[in-house]
Amino acid sequence: MKITRMVAALISVLIAGNTAVVSSAAGKVPTEAAVLSDESINSASGDVNGDGEFSIADIVSFQKWLLSAPGAELADWKAADFCEDNKLDVFDLCLMKRRYFEHDSKPRLLWSDEFDGDTLDMTKWAYELGNWKLDANGNFVTYGWGNDEREFYTDSNTTVHDGILTISARKENYTDPVQGAYEYTSARISTQHLFSTCGGRIEVRARCDSGKSLWPAIWMLPEDSVYGGWAASGEIDIMEGWGSTPDKICGTVHFGDAWPNNAYLTKDYVFADGDSTENWHTYAIEWESGEIRWYVDDVLYSTQTDWYSTNHAYPAPFDQNFYIILNLAVGGKFDGVDGIYADPSIFANGERRFEIDYVRVYDLDKSFKPTPVTSAPLEAYIESADAVLVNKDGETEITINNVGSLEYGVMGLVRGNKVRAGEKHTLSFDISSTAVRDMVLTVEDSSYTRYLDEKIALSPNKTHYSFDVEFNSDMTVDYKFQLGNIGEAASSGKHIVTIQNIKWE
């Protein structure tokens, strides 16, 4: 005997009955039980109304939907499938209520690597090679990854065997035709452009050999530096270890403004007597909006909330997507001899190893989405001029005291925009200047070939501009707001140029 959806739902609400009432992927099924699409992937987050969080409002919405209340809809039916059976019924409602009222915070696995097989999964990880820190166009910024590190990172210093990823640091001569000669090699891998997350529980089980000048790290950087250069857009260090003192590790966040005006918060975790990073431990953070917590083997040892990003609203910068990095550095500022050098004696018995059992990323009940960025931040380039560039939420302000002698002597720019042959991109923005003057807007490749070259008259009246740019080959381009010595700008005196709503689409 079939029972109608209305009756079944009423029973479920009043007496927690067990009559199935389900939805198809195409919509509601008023009387017949139906299996949801085989293509569905259960999320069971509880956020059925799509507002970014699981609350009592979601329970009410789901309950009304089961009762066929007029206008009741689910923005995401997958979020209600707590039974993970591709159908919605009273059991899902019961589990939803239990999770909410009993605070069942069992997280949902979003991404993981268990390091099965015998090679590194290149759909999840990419090698970061060399010793030099480069910009988005591959240009030299500094050596030693900005830390005076001594190693050269290769794609030959990792192995995967018996479910374990091993990153090996070795004392061996290595010569690169561009970056020169090195005495040590190691490996650094990341999920950049492959996986990133905003919030959640990031958990890594690992161990590492000890020895002065070894620097194992599990950490995160922003997928897009929307608040400016390091560390204005943030860095999260889940675990950093001193090879010379393996009885402790630390967890840290870097933030504030671009170097050297950056800041950080950190705290150490000290292992029990006889224990150290040489043994297997689980290192984790739980990252919510406005709070990051650090754990070792599920023991909470640090909570940080008091960070900032200059000229941006809290909880910036930790309100964007970050990717994961695993590496074993040799030498450098963290644990190097004299803050620089490697200790060759630690390699007397061969390579030193950083071993990782797994990396897992879980959703949390208090998940949150990246804060929308309404205007791309600009990087300052000042040469033979006097100017200051400040990025704020929604705009960039450039105060020019002296334009200097060069057309490009004052610039706000965004580097490293990847484009493909046949693509058309649109650069749009609103702009004003306290002085009447000209600006040159360009889109250029690394050889300074211009694909857009526009001279624009600025005034105190805010004006909107939009330009389409087409490309005939794959390349990386920069777009530049050039505000140096152009036209009669040298006679303008001190003035402020404000650029808002910068978008590259």
C-alpha positions in Angstrom: 0.0 0.0 0.0 1.5 3.3 -1.1 1.4 6.3 1.3 1.4 9.9 0.0 4.4 12.1 0.6 2.3 14.6 2.6 1.2 11.9 5.0 4.6 10.3 5.3 6.2 13.7 6.0 3.7 14.5 8.6 4.3 11.2 10.3 8.0 11.9 10.2 7.7 15.3 11.8 5.3 14.3 14.5 6.5 10.8 15.5 9.8 10.4 13.6 8.4 7.7 11.4 10.3 5.8 8.7 8.3 6.2 5.5 10.6 7.3 2.7 10.0 10.7 1.1 12.6 11.5 -1.5 13.6 14.0 -4.2 14.9 13.3 -7.6 17.7 15.3 -9.0 15.2 16.9 -11.3 12.8 18.1 -8.5 10.2 16.9 -6.0 8.4 13.6 -6.2 5.1 14.1 -4.5 4.0 10.5 -4.0 6.5 8.0 -5.3 9.9 7.2 -3.6 12.7 7.8 -6.1 16.4 7.4 -6.1 18.5 10.5 -6.7 20.8 10.8 -9.7 23.7 8.3 -9.8 25.9 11.3 -10.6 25.2 12.9 -7.2 28.0 13.2 -4.7 26.7 13.4 -1.1 27.9 16.3 1.0 25.6 16.1 4.0 26.8 19.4 5.3 23.3 20.4 6.4 23.4 23.7 4.5 20.3 23.1 2.5 19.4 26.8 2.0 22.8 27.6 0.6 23.7 30.5 2.9 27.2 29.1 3.7 26.5 27.6 7.2 24.5 24.9 8.9 21.9 26.4 11.3 18.4 25.8 12.6 17.1 27.6 9.5 18.3 24.6 7.4 16.3 22.2 9.6 13.2 24.3 9.3 13.6 24.5 5.5 14.1 20.8 5.1 11.1 20.0 7.4 8.9 22.4 5.4 10.1 20.7 2.2 9.1 17.3 3.6 5.7 18.7 4.4 5.3 20.1 0.9 4.8 23.6 2.3 4.1 26.2 -0.4 7.2 27.6 -1.8 9.5 25.3 0.1 12.7 24.6 -1.9 16.1 23.1 -1.2 19.1 25.1 -2.7 21.3 22.0 -2.3 19.5 18.6 -1.8 22.9 16.8 -1.4 23.5 18.7 1.8 20.5 16.9 3.4 21.5 13.4 2.4 22.9 12.4 5.8 22.1 8.7 5.2 24.3 8.8 2.1 21.9 6.7 0.1 21.1 9.2 -2.6 17.5 9.8 -1.4 15.9 12.2 1.1 13.6 10.8 3.8 12.7 11.0 7.5 16.0 9.3 8.5 17.9 12.2 7.0 15.8 14.7 9.0 16.5 12.8 12.2 20.2 12.7 11.6 20.2 16.3 10.6 18.6 17.2 13.9 20.9 15.0 15.9 24.0 16.5 14.3 22.7 20.0 15.1 21.4 19.5 18.6 23.9 17.0 19.8 26.8 18.9 18.2 28.0 15.9 16.1 31.0 17.5 14.6 32.4 14.6 12.6 34.1 16.3 9.7 33.6 15.4 6.1 36.7 14.4 4.1 37.2 16.9 1.3 40.6 15.9 -0.1 43.3 13.5 0.8 46.4 11.7 -0.3 47.2 8.3 1.4 50.3 7.9 -0.8 49.2 4.5 -2.2 51.0 3.2 -5.2 54.7 3.7 -6.0 54.8 7.3 -7.5 53.8 10.7 -6.4 50.3 11.5 -7.7 50.9 14.4 -10.0 47.1 15.2 -10.2 47.4 16.3 -6.6 51.0 17.6 -6.2 53.5 19.6 -8.2 57.2 20.0 -7.6 58.6 23.4 -6.8 62.2 23.3 -8.1 65.4 25.2 -7.6 66.9 27.5 -4.9 65.8 30.8 -6.2 62.5 32.5 -5.4 60.9 33.7 -8.6 58.0 36.0 -9.4 55.0 35.1 -11.4 56.9 35.6 -14.7 59.8 33.5 -13.6 62.1 36.4 -12.9 64.6 36.3 -10.0 63.5 37.7 -6.7 66.0 36.3 -4.2 68.0 33.2 -3.6 67.5 30.6 -0.9 63.7 30.9 -1.1 64.1 34.1 0.8 65.4 32.2 3.8 69.1 31.7 2.9 68.4 28.0 2.4 71.3 25.9 1.0 69.4 23.1 -0.8 68.4 22.8 -4.5 64.9 21.3 -4.8 64.6 18.6 -7.4 62.0 16.2 -8.7 64.3 13.3 -7.8 64.3 13.5 -4.0 60.9 11.9 -3.3 59.8 8.3 -3.2 56.4 6.7 -2.5 56.5 3.1 -1.0 54.2 1.1 1.3 51.9 4.1 1.7 54.6 6.5 2.8 55.9 9.6 0.9 59.6 10.2 1.7 61.3 13.5 1.0 65.0 13.0 1.2 67.7 15.6 1.8 71.1 14.6 0.5 74.6 16.0 0.6 75.5 15.8 -3.1 76.8 18.1 -5.7 74.2 19.5 -8.0 74.7 22.1 -10.8 71.9 24.0 -12.5 72.8 25.9 -15.7 71.0 29.0 -14.5 71.0 28.9 -10.7 74.6 27.6 -10.3 76.2 24.9 -8.0 74.9 23.5 -4.8 76.1 20.9 -2.2 72.7 19.7 -1.0 69.4 18.6 -2.6 65.9 18.0 -1.3 62.3 18.3 -2.4 59.4 20.7 -2.0 55.9 19.8 -3.3 52.6 21.7 -3.2 49.0 21.5 -4.3 49.0 25.0 -5.9 46.6 25.2 -8.8 45.5 21.6 -8.0 43.7 22.0 -4.6 43.2 24.8 -2.1 40.8 25.3 0.8 39.3 28.1 2.8 39.0 26.8 6.3 38.6 23.2 7.5 40.8 20.7 9.3 44.1 20.0 7.6 45.8 17.0 9.1 49.2 15.4 8.3 50.8 12.3 9.9 54.5 12.5 9.6 58.0 12.0 11.2 61.4 13.4 10.4 65.1 12.6 11.0 66.9 15.1 13.3 70.1 17.0 12.8 71.3 20.6 13.0 70.2 22.6 9.9 67.2 20.4 8.9 63.9 22.2 8.6 60.8 20.1 7.9 57.7 22.1 7.2 54.0 21.5 6.6 52.5 24.8 5.6 50.1 26.8 3.5 50.1 29.9 1.2 47.3 31.8 -0.5 46.2 30.5 -3.9 45.9 34.1 -5.0 47.6 37.0 -3.1 44.5 39.2 -3.2 45.7 41.4 -0.3 49.2 42.0 -1.7 52.7 40.5 -1.5 54.0 38.3 1.4 52.9 38.4 4.1 49.9 40.8 3.5 48.0 37.8 2.0 49.0 35.5 4.8 50.9 32.3 5.5 49.8 29.4 7.8 52.5 27.1 9.2 50.9 23.9 10.4 54.2 22.5 11.6 57.8 23.6 11.5 60.6 21.6 13.1 64.1 22.4 14.2 66.4 19.6 13.3 68.7 20.6 16.2 65.9 20.5 18.8 63.5 17.7 17.7 61.8 17.7 21.0 59.7 20.7 19.9 57.8 22.1 16.9 55.9 25.3 16.3 52.7 26.6 14.6 52.7 30.1 13.2 50.7 32.6 11.1 52.3 35.4 9.1 50.2 38.4 8.2 50.0 42.2 8.3 51.6 44.0 5.4 54.1 43.3 2.7 57.7 42.5 3.9 59.4 44.1 5.7 56.2 45.4 7.4 54.8 42.0 8.1 54.0 40.4 11.5 53.5 36.9 12.9 52.1 35.0 15.8 53.6 31.7 16.9 53.6 29.1 19.7 55.8 26.0 20.4 54.7 22.5 21.3 57.1 20.6 23.4 57.0 16.8 23.3 57.0 14.6 26.5 60.4 13.4 27.6 61.8 10.8 25.3 59.5 11.8 22.4 60.3 14.0 19.4 59.6 14.7 15.7 61.6 11.5 14.9 58.5 9.6 16.0 55.2 9.5 14.1 52.8 12.2 15.1 49.6 13.8 13.6 49.9 17.6 13.1 46.7 19.5 12.4 45.0 22.8 12.3 41.3 23.6 12.6 40.6 26.8 10.7 37.4 28.7 11.1 36.4 32.2 10.3 38.4 34.4 12.8 40.1 31.5 14.6 42.9 28.9 13.8 43.7 26.1 16.3 46.9 23.9 16.3 47.0 20.3 17.4 49.6 17.6 17.9 48.0 14.1 18.2 44.6 15.9 18.8 46.1 17.9 21.8 45.3 21.6 21.4 48.3 23.7 22.0 47.7 27.0 20.3 44.7 29.2 19.3 45.2 32.4 17.3 42.6 35.1 16.5 44.5 38.4 16.6 45.7 38.9 13.1 45.1 41.5 10.4 45.9 42.6 6.9 46.7 46.3 6.5 43.8 48.2 5.0 41.5 45.2 4.7 38.6 44.0 6.9 39.1 41.2 9.5 39.3 38.2 9.1 41.6 39.0 6.2 44.0 37.6 5.2 42.8 34.2 6.4 39.5 34.3 4.6 40.8 33.1 1.2 41.8 29.8 -0.4 45.2 28.4 0.7 47.2 25.5 -0.8 49.4 23.0 1.0 53.2 22.7 0.9 55.5 19.9 2.2 59.2 20.4 2.2 62.5 19.6 3.9 64.9 22.5 3.8 68.6 22.4 4.6 70.2 25.4 6.3 68.7 28.8 6.3 67.4 31.2 8.9 65.3 28.8 10.8 67.9 26.3 12.0 71.0 26.8 9.8 74.5 27.1 11.3 74.9 30.8 11.9 71.5 31.2 10.5 72.6 30.3 7.0 74.8 27.2 6.5 74.1 23.5 6.5 75.8 21.1 8.9 77.5 18.5 6.7 78.1 16.2 9.6 74.5 15.2 9.8 74.8 13.4 6.5 77.7 11.2 7.6 75.4 8.2 7.5 73.6 9.1 4.3 70.4 11.0 3.5 68.0 12.5 6.0 64.3 11.8 5.6 61.0 13.6 6.1 58.3 10.9 5.9 54.5 11.5 5.5 51.9 8.9 6.0 48.9 10.9 4.7 47.5 14.4 4.1 43.8 14.9 4.8 41.5 17.9 4.6 38.1 17.9 6.2 35.2 20.2 6.2 34.1 21.6 9.5 30.5 22.4 10.7 31.6 26.1 10.9 32.8 26.2 7.3 33.0 29.5 5.4 33.6 30.7 1.9 36.3 33.1 0.7 35.5 36.7 1.1 34.7 38.1 -2.4 37.4 40.5 -3.7 35.9 43.3 -5.6 39.1 44.8 -6.9 42.5 43.2 -7.8 45.4 44.5 -5.6 48.2 46.2 -7.5 51.9 45.8 -6.9 53.9 49.0 -6.7 56.8 49.7 -9.1 58.6 53.0 -8.3 61.8 54.0 -10.1 63.4 57.5 -9.9 60.2 58.9 -8.5 58.5 59.6 -5.2 55.2 57.7 -4.8 53.3 55.4 -2.4 50.8 52.7 -3.4 48.2 51.4 -0.9 45.7 48.6 -1.5 42.4 48.8 0.3 39.2 46.9 0.1 37.8 47.6 -3.3 40.4 50.1 -4.4 44.1 51.0 -4.8 45.3 54.5 -3.9 48.5 55.9 -5.4 49.9 59.1 -3.9 52.4 60.7 -6.2 54.7 63.4 -4.9 57.0 63.4 -7.9 56.4 61.6 -11.1 60.2 61.4 -11.9 61.6 61.3 -15.4 60.3 57.9 -16.7 57.0 57.1 -18.2 57.0 53.8 -16.2 58.6 55.4 -13.1 55.4 55.1 -11.2 53.3 52.0 -11.8 50.6 49.8 -10.3 50.6 46.4 -11.9 49.4 42.8 -11.7 51.9 40.2 -12.9 51.6 36.7 -14.2 48.2 36.5 -15.8 48.2 33.3 -17.8 46.3 33.4 -21.1 45.8 30.9 -23.9 45.7 31.3 -27.7 42.4 32.5 -29.0 41.2 33.8 -25.6 39.7 37.2 -25.1 40.1 38.9 -21.7 38.5 42.0 -20.4 40.3 44.5 -18.2 37.9 46.9 -16.4 38.2 49.5 -13.7 37.0 52.9 -12.3 39.6 55.7 -12.0 40.0 59.3 -10.8 42.8 61.7 -10.1 42.9 64.8 -7.9 45.0 66.4 -10.7 44.2 66.4 -14.4 46.8 64.3 -16.1 47.4 61.4 -18.5 48.0 57.7 -17.8 49.2 54.9 -20.1 47.5 51.5 -19.6 49.3 48.5 -21.1 49.0 44.7 -21.2 52.5 43.3 -21.9 54.3 39.9 -22.1 57.7 39.3 -20.6 59.4 40.8 -23.7 57.4 44.0 -23.2 55.3 43.3 -26.3 52.1 45.3 -25.9 48.7 43.7 -26.5 46.9 46.8 -25.1 48.3 50.3 -25.2 45.9 53.1 -24.3 46.5 56.7 -23.2 43.8 57.8 -20.8 43.0 61.3 -19.6 42.4 61.4 -15.9 40.4 64.0 -13.9 38.7 64.3 -10.5 35.6 62.7 -12.0 35.5 59.0 -11.5 35.3 57.3 -14.9 34.7 53.6 -15.8 36.8 51.9 -18.5 36.6 48.5 -20.1 39.0 47.0 -22.7 39.0 43.7 -24.4 42.3 42.0 -25.2 42.8 39.0 -27.5 45.8 36.7 -27.6 47.2 34.6 -30.5 49.3 32.3 -28.4 49.7 30.9 -24.9 51.6 33.3 -22.6 51.8 35.1 -19.3 51.1 38.8 -19.3 51.2 41.8 -16.9 48.7 44.7 -16.9 50.2 48.0 -15.9 48.7 51.4 -14.8 51.7 53.6 -15.8 51.6 57.0 -14.0 55.1 58.4 -14.4 56.3 61.3 -16.5 53.5 61.2 -19.2 52.4 64.4 -21.0 52.2 67.3 -18.6 52.1 65.1 -15.5 55.4 66.5 -14.2 53.7 69.9 -13.6 50.8 68.3 -11.6 52.5 68.5 -8.2 51.4 66.1 -5.5 48.2 64.3 -6.5 46.4 61.0 -5.7 45.1 58.5 -8.3 42.4 56.2 -7.1 41.6 53.0 -9.0 38.6 51.0 -8.0 36.9 47.7 -9.0 39.9 46.4 -11.0 38.9 43.2 -12.8 40.7 40.9 -15.2 38.1 38.5 -16.6 
